[in-house]
Amino acid sequence: MRVTHLVGMMALIGLAACSGRERDITLHNLKTNSGKPEEFAITPGKPLSAPETYTTLPAPTPGGANRTDQTPLQDAVAVLGGKPDRLIARDGAPASDSALITAASRNGRDPAIRDQLASEDLEFRKRNSRFTWTLLPEDQYYRVYRKDSLDPQLWLERYRAAGAQTPAAPPVGR
């Protein structure tokens, strides 16, 4: 085989690698690869029922919740005598977290922070999902975010050395 043929084949392979196909930037590999259906992904809906009047039906919300969707947490709270409405998220947070949000935002907060963080994380995942191809699929999430994670035992020791009261922590099993 000539060198020019080898160079030509390498150029074609390089061009094929740069195709317009969207990369998988999820970083988590949760596929079973068994070819069988995932039995936990199938959940039966609540039974259908006709409303008393069709004029009281809510407007459709594409991508939103459905009246027949399962709500196991709300159902459990209702059975135990609680208020399931407190679990419904309003403005991106559950109603029960309103006191926490008020205390955390006492010095002001950016209402668009969730959108900003989501777009920054998307760019981060796009950058770090390059060159992650492996022969056997593996989970890349912890490798990519390793620099952004904290060592809990190290920080526990630092806080205790500084005299801060810390809760009991489980021993490190190695």
Protein Blocks (a to p, Z undefined) as FASTA:
>chain_A
ZZklmmmmmmmmmmmmmpcbdcdfklpacbfklopacfklpccdddddddfblklpccdd
ehiacfkbccfklmmmmmnopafklmpcgehiafklmmmmmmmmmnopafklmmmmmmmm
mmmmmmmmgokacfbdcdfklmmmmmmpccfklmmmmmmmnopacdddddddZZ
